[in-house]
Amino acid sequence: MSERTRRIIFWTVVIIISLGLLSGWVEITKNRMKSIKGEELKEELGIPHLEEQLKGFPKIEMPKIDEETLKKFEEMLKQAEKQSPQ
């Protein structure tokens, strides 16, 4: 047999074995994902307890700033940049 033929056979076998292992891994992963129950996982991670704690925090609202206030702020920043030594 020539070297080229041996290489073709070798890589064909490697590819076939790899595809078999990959399909097995996909099947195992799929079964594991099916076995995980969403509610059980939430309980194990303590998510309901965390949700209750978060409800106790006050809600933070962003202040509304009008365009004129923004322009004044930009002017103040520009003045500060001019005055600061470099």
PyMOL CGO cylinders between C-alpha atoms (Angstrom):
from pymol import cmd
from pymol.cgo import CYLINDER

trace = [
    CYLINDER, 0.00, 0.00, 0.00, 1.24, 3.47, -0.76, 0.3, 1, 1, 1, 1, 1, 1,
    CYLINDER, 1.24, 3.47, -0.76, 1.67, 6.12, 1.87, 0.3, 1, 1, 1, 1, 1, 1,
    CYLINDER, 1.67, 6.12, 1.87, -1.16, 8.17, 0.36, 0.3, 1, 1, 1, 1, 1, 1,
    CYLINDER, -1.16, 8.17, 0.36, -3.60, 5.29, 0.68, 0.3, 1, 1, 1, 1, 1, 1,
    CYLINDER, -3.60, 5.29, 0.68, -2.58, 4.68, 4.30, 0.3, 1, 1, 1, 1, 1, 1,
    CYLINDER, -2.58, 4.68, 4.30, -3.12, 8.36, 5.13, 0.3, 1, 1, 1, 1, 1, 1,
    CYLINDER, -3.12, 8.36, 5.13, -6.57, 8.34, 3.53, 0.3, 1, 1, 1, 1, 1, 1,
    CYLINDER, -6.57, 8.34, 3.53, -7.55, 5.23, 5.52, 0.3, 1, 1, 1, 1, 1, 1,
    CYLINDER, -7.55, 5.23, 5.52, -6.12, 6.70, 8.74, 0.3, 1, 1, 1, 1, 1, 1,
    CYLINDER, -6.12, 6.70, 8.74, -7.99, 10.00, 8.43, 0.3, 1, 1, 1, 1, 1, 1,
    CYLINDER, -7.99, 10.00, 8.43, -11.21, 8.24, 7.41, 0.3, 1, 1, 1, 1, 1, 1,
    CYLINDER, -11.21, 8.24, 7.41, -11.04, 6.09, 10.55, 0.3, 1, 1, 1, 1, 1, 1,
    CYLINDER, -11.04, 6.09, 10.55, -10.23, 9.14, 12.71, 0.3, 1, 1, 1, 1, 1, 1,
    CYLINDER, -10.23, 9.14, 12.71, -13.20, 11.05, 11.28, 0.3, 1, 1, 1, 1, 1, 1,
    CYLINDER, -13.20, 11.05, 11.28, -15.60, 8.14, 11.75, 0.3, 1, 1, 1, 1, 1, 1,
    CYLINDER, -15.60, 8.14, 11.75, -14.50, 7.61, 15.37, 0.3, 1, 1, 1, 1, 1, 1,
    CYLINDER, -14.50, 7.61, 15.37, -14.74, 11.36, 16.05, 0.3, 1, 1, 1, 1, 1, 1,
    CYLINDER, -14.74, 11.36, 16.05, -18.26, 11.55, 14.64, 0.3, 1, 1, 1, 1, 1, 1,
    CYLINDER, -18.26, 11.55, 14.64, -19.29, 8.58, 16.78, 0.3, 1, 1, 1, 1, 1, 1,
    CYLINDER, -19.29, 8.58, 16.78, -17.87, 10.17, 19.93, 0.3, 1, 1, 1, 1, 1, 1,
    CYLINDER, -17.87, 10.17, 19.93, -19.48, 13.51, 19.10, 0.3, 1, 1, 1, 1, 1, 1,
    CYLINDER, -19.48, 13.51, 19.10, -22.91, 11.96, 18.58, 0.3, 1, 1, 1, 1, 1, 1,
    CYLINDER, -22.91, 11.96, 18.58, -22.59, 10.10, 21.88, 0.3, 1, 1, 1, 1, 1, 1,
    CYLINDER, -22.59, 10.10, 21.88, -21.61, 13.30, 23.68, 0.3, 1, 1, 1, 1, 1, 1,
    CYLINDER, -21.61, 13.30, 23.68, -24.58, 15.15, 22.13, 0.3, 1, 1, 1, 1, 1, 1,
    CYLINDER, -24.58, 15.15, 22.13, -26.95, 12.41, 23.25, 0.3, 1, 1, 1, 1, 1, 1,
    CYLINDER, -26.95, 12.41, 23.25, -25.60, 12.40, 26.82, 0.3, 1, 1, 1, 1, 1, 1,
    CYLINDER, -25.60, 12.40, 26.82, -25.80, 16.20, 27.01, 0.3, 1, 1, 1, 1, 1, 1,
    CYLINDER, -25.80, 16.20, 27.01, -29.36, 16.16, 25.68, 0.3, 1, 1, 1, 1, 1, 1,
    CYLINDER, -29.36, 16.16, 25.68, -30.41, 13.61, 28.32, 0.3, 1, 1, 1, 1, 1, 1,
    CYLINDER, -30.41, 13.61, 28.32, -28.78, 15.65, 31.08, 0.3, 1, 1, 1, 1, 1, 1,
    CYLINDER, -28.78, 15.65, 31.08, -30.58, 18.80, 29.95, 0.3, 1, 1, 1, 1, 1, 1,
    CYLINDER, -30.58, 18.80, 29.95, -33.91, 16.97, 29.97, 0.3, 1, 1, 1, 1, 1, 1,
    CYLINDER, -33.91, 16.97, 29.97, -33.30, 15.69, 33.49, 0.3, 1, 1, 1, 1, 1, 1,
    CYLINDER, -33.30, 15.69, 33.49, -32.76, 19.16, 34.93, 0.3, 1, 1, 1, 1, 1, 1,
    CYLINDER, -32.76, 19.16, 34.93, -36.00, 20.50, 36.31, 0.3, 1, 1, 1, 1, 1, 1,
    CYLINDER, -36.00, 20.50, 36.31, -36.31, 24.29, 36.21, 0.3, 1, 1, 1, 1, 1, 1,
    CYLINDER, -36.31, 24.29, 36.21, -38.11, 24.64, 39.54, 0.3, 1, 1, 1, 1, 1, 1,
    CYLINDER, -38.11, 24.64, 39.54, -35.74, 22.29, 41.33, 0.3, 1, 1, 1, 1, 1, 1,
    CYLINDER, -35.74, 22.29, 41.33, -32.77, 24.18, 39.99, 0.3, 1, 1, 1, 1, 1, 1,
    CYLINDER, -32.77, 24.18, 39.99, -34.28, 27.47, 41.18, 0.3, 1, 1, 1, 1, 1, 1,
    CYLINDER, -34.28, 27.47, 41.18, -34.71, 26.02, 44.67, 0.3, 1, 1, 1, 1, 1, 1,
    CYLINDER, -34.71, 26.02, 44.67, -31.17, 24.65, 44.76, 0.3, 1, 1, 1, 1, 1, 1,
    CYLINDER, -31.17, 24.65, 44.76, -29.70, 28.01, 43.76, 0.3, 1, 1, 1, 1, 1, 1,
    CYLINDER, -29.70, 28.01, 43.76, -31.86, 29.87, 46.28, 0.3, 1, 1, 1, 1, 1, 1,
    CYLINDER, -31.86, 29.87, 46.28, -33.45, 32.11, 43.67, 0.3, 1, 1, 1, 1, 1, 1,
    CYLINDER, -33.45, 32.11, 43.67, -36.85, 32.48, 45.45, 0.3, 1, 1, 1, 1, 1, 1,
    CYLINDER, -36.85, 32.48, 45.45, -35.04, 33.67, 48.59, 0.3, 1, 1, 1, 1, 1, 1,
    CYLINDER, -35.04, 33.67, 48.59, -33.02, 36.13, 46.52, 0.3, 1, 1, 1, 1, 1, 1,
    CYLINDER, -33.02, 36.13, 46.52, -36.17, 37.41, 44.80, 0.3, 1, 1, 1, 1, 1, 1,
    CYLINDER, -36.17, 37.41, 44.80, -37.76, 38.06, 48.21, 0.3, 1, 1, 1, 1, 1, 1,
    CYLINDER, -37.76, 38.06, 48.21, -34.70, 40.00, 49.35, 0.3, 1, 1, 1, 1, 1, 1,
    CYLINDER, -34.70, 40.00, 49.35, -34.71, 42.10, 46.18, 0.3, 1, 1, 1, 1, 1, 1,
    CYLINDER, -34.71, 42.10, 46.18, -38.35, 43.04, 46.71, 0.3, 1, 1, 1, 1, 1, 1,
    CYLINDER, -38.35, 43.04, 46.71, -37.33, 44.78, 49.92, 0.3, 1, 1, 1, 1, 1, 1,
    CYLINDER, -37.33, 44.78, 49.92, -35.00, 47.22, 48.14, 0.3, 1, 1, 1, 1, 1, 1,
    CYLINDER, -35.00, 47.22, 48.14, -36.45, 50.53, 47.04, 0.3, 1, 1, 1, 1, 1, 1,
    CYLINDER, -36.45, 50.53, 47.04, -36.81, 51.01, 43.33, 0.3, 1, 1, 1, 1, 1, 1,
    CYLINDER, -36.81, 51.01, 43.33, -34.32, 53.42, 41.85, 0.3, 1, 1, 1, 1, 1, 1,
    CYLINDER, -34.32, 53.42, 41.85, -35.61, 55.89, 39.32, 0.3, 1, 1, 1, 1, 1, 1,
    CYLINDER, -35.61, 55.89, 39.32, -33.34, 57.92, 37.12, 0.3, 1, 1, 1, 1, 1, 1,
    CYLINDER, -33.34, 57.92, 37.12, -33.87, 61.66, 37.41, 0.3, 1, 1, 1, 1, 1, 1,
    CYLINDER, -33.87, 61.66, 37.41, -35.19, 63.38, 34.33, 0.3, 1, 1, 1, 1, 1, 1,
    CYLINDER, -35.19, 63.38, 34.33, -32.92, 66.14, 33.09, 0.3, 1, 1, 1, 1, 1, 1,
    CYLINDER, -32.92, 66.14, 33.09, -34.15, 68.64, 30.54, 0.3, 1, 1, 1, 1, 1, 1,
    CYLINDER, -34.15, 68.64, 30.54, -32.04, 69.90, 27.64, 0.3, 1, 1, 1, 1, 1, 1,
    CYLINDER, -32.04, 69.90, 27.64, -31.35, 73.29, 29.20, 0.3, 1, 1, 1, 1, 1, 1,
    CYLINDER, -31.35, 73.29, 29.20, -29.89, 71.72, 32.32, 0.3, 1, 1, 1, 1, 1, 1,
    CYLINDER, -29.89, 71.72, 32.32, -27.71, 69.50, 30.14, 0.3, 1, 1, 1, 1, 1, 1,
    CYLINDER, -27.71, 69.50, 30.14, -26.45, 72.52, 28.20, 0.3, 1, 1, 1, 1, 1, 1,
    CYLINDER, -26.45, 72.52, 28.20, -25.60, 74.34, 31.44, 0.3, 1, 1, 1, 1, 1, 1,
    CYLINDER, -25.60, 74.34, 31.44, -23.74, 71.28, 32.66, 0.3, 1, 1, 1, 1, 1, 1,
    CYLINDER, -23.74, 71.28, 32.66, -21.75, 71.06, 29.41, 0.3, 1, 1, 1, 1, 1, 1,
    CYLINDER, -21.75, 71.06, 29.41, -20.82, 74.74, 29.70, 0.3, 1, 1, 1, 1, 1, 1,
    CYLINDER, -20.82, 74.74, 29.70, -19.66, 74.21, 33.27, 0.3, 1, 1, 1, 1, 1, 1,
    CYLINDER, -19.66, 74.21, 33.27, -17.51, 71.28, 32.16, 0.3, 1, 1, 1, 1, 1, 1,
    CYLINDER, -17.51, 71.28, 32.16, -15.95, 73.33, 29.37, 0.3, 1, 1, 1, 1, 1, 1,
    CYLINDER, -15.95, 73.33, 29.37, -15.17, 76.16, 31.78, 0.3, 1, 1, 1, 1, 1, 1,
    CYLINDER, -15.17, 76.16, 31.78, -13.64, 73.70, 34.23, 0.3, 1, 1, 1, 1, 1, 1,
    CYLINDER, -13.64, 73.70, 34.23, -11.46, 72.23, 31.47, 0.3, 1, 1, 1, 1, 1, 1,
    CYLINDER, -11.46, 72.23, 31.47, -10.21, 75.69, 30.50, 0.3, 1, 1, 1, 1, 1, 1,
    CYLINDER, -10.21, 75.69, 30.50, -9.38, 76.59, 34.11, 0.3, 1, 1, 1, 1, 1, 1,
    CYLINDER, -9.38, 76.59, 34.11, -7.64, 73.34, 35.00, 0.3, 1, 1, 1, 1, 1, 1,
    CYLINDER, -7.64, 73.34, 35.00, -3.84, 73.40, 34.55, 0.3, 1, 1, 1, 1, 1, 1,
    CYLINDER, -3.84, 73.40, 34.55, -2.42, 70.83, 32.19, 0.3, 1, 1, 1, 1, 1, 1,
]
cmd.load_cgo(trace, "trace")
